[in-house]
Amino acid sequence: MNEKILAISILVLVYVLILSKRVHRTTAVLLGAILVVGLRLLDERGIIEAIQWEALGLIFGMFVIVAALTKSGFFRWVGLHALKWSHFQPFRILVTFSALSAILAAFMDSITVMVFMASLTLEVCGILKLHPGPFLIAEITSANIGGLATMVGDPPNIILGTSLGFSFADFVANTGVIAVIAFFVNLGVLGFMLKRRGEVRMQVDAKTLEKEHAELEPSSAILDIRLMRISLMIFAFTVTLLILHHLLDILIAFVAVLGATLVLMLGGKDMPELVEKIDWHTLLFLAGLFVVVGALDKSGALADVAAGMAWIGGNNLALLLTVILWVSIPLSMFLDNVPFAAAMVPVLRGLAADGVAPLAPMTWTVAVAADIGGNATPIGASANVVGLAIAEKHGIHIGWREYMRLALPAMLLSILAANIVLVIIHH
């Protein structure tokens, strides 16, 4: 059978298994990788070359550092400070928690951000007797947009950056600007819709609530002040090196693993336990995914996709970027954005090699589509699934209709704003 048909069939099988939810996404991708090897679509050398080791190293290192911050109580401490600043006023909480989600997700895994933000939001909304749905939707969409701002903010950015040779500073200078604009558009749309529906207008007696709920005092969240200080210093050191890695000529993965090693050495005797608790499923998922996508690339299937985009875009860069953006949105809405980004890497590389368009603007466009496009549906990104799952565990069901009624208009206007910025900058 034709290698191209086999590679496409394996990818379709993996997606069907993931969407069916009958098996974990990691299991589905590992099955795809096994089929690639078993059918000899890639040899040993091809497998090693297909796996983006630098991306895996960067994600592993950041996982360990974030796990140490979580263990110290840092995230709840920051969240309670944001709550105190908002004086328990619903609209202020909406704005403050959304901004905090975006800022933290720019440097940390959005799943971790949503785990603690969703829990805190449910607790606060329970006290205020408010439905947490609008607040969770605002935080989820803000976290995904915040992840666009830097190379370490979201797995698609890590894959694009490490595979295509862009630095942390490159992302901040390009996608960072778009992320800021998209955040304000997203929050503006959500705030307008919620205010019109009267869901965030109530006034609250903040002083009484603060007296009645001592557990909401920020200092009560700190579990290990020494670990918090050490982790924050190492995190700041790691981010600084990530910003300067091009100038210092050091690998991004080395920087992240160095930060993780320092945390494990200096954080205390029980630090090795952190390695057991990090998200190994994600690392295995990415490794298997790289193998599946590597087989697609070798078969020539992705070269056909690149040729199709080149034909549609012609010699008009603005049109090509717009086509890439809006064709990608439906994929990001219903499929995991990580496979999408991984599959687009060889497509973008092929378009650039053929002289169709410069690599950089196409990369920023794919990052925008992957990170913001998933906001529209409950399954569009991992942060969406995790945030809504935590609410479900607390007896709060947020259905597709309720979610999309707020998130879809905000996503479309955010993408439109991003499209305009891309065209203006790269016309």
HELIX and SHEET records of a PDB file:
HELIX    1   1 GLU A    3  SER A   20  1                                  18    
HELIX    2   2 ARG A   25  GLY A   38  1                                  14    
HELIX    3   3 GLU A   44  ALA A   50  1                                   7    
HELIX    4   4 TRP A   53  SER A   72  1                                  20    
HELIX    5   5 PHE A   74  SER A   86  1                                  13    
HELIX    6   6 PRO A   90  ALA A  105  1                                  16    
HELIX    7   7 SER A  110  LEU A  128  1                                  19    
HELIX    8   8 GLY A  133  GLY A  147  1                                  15    
HELIX    9   9 PRO A  155  LEU A  164  1                                  10    
HELIX   10  10 PHE A  168  ARG A  196  1                                  29    
HELIX   11  11 ALA A  206  GLU A  212  1                                   7    
HELIX   12  12 ALA A  214  LEU A  216  5                                   3    
HELIX   13  13 PRO A  218  ALA A  221  5                                   4    
HELIX   14  14 ILE A  225  LEU A  248  1                                  24    
HELIX   15  15 ILE A  252  LEU A  266  1                                  15    
HELIX   16  16 PRO A  272  LYS A  277  1                                   6    
HELIX   17  17 TRP A  280  SER A  299  1                                  20    
HELIX   18  18 ALA A  301  GLY A  313  1                                  13    
HELIX   19  19 LEU A  317  PHE A  334  1                                  18    
HELIX   20  20 ASN A  337  ALA A  353  1                                  17    
HELIX   21  21 LEU A  359  GLY A  373  1                                  15    
HELIX   22  22 GLY A  374  ALA A  376  5                                   3    
HELIX   23  23 SER A  382  LYS A  393  1                                  12    
HELIX   24  24 TRP A  400  HIS A  426  1                                  27    
END                                                                             
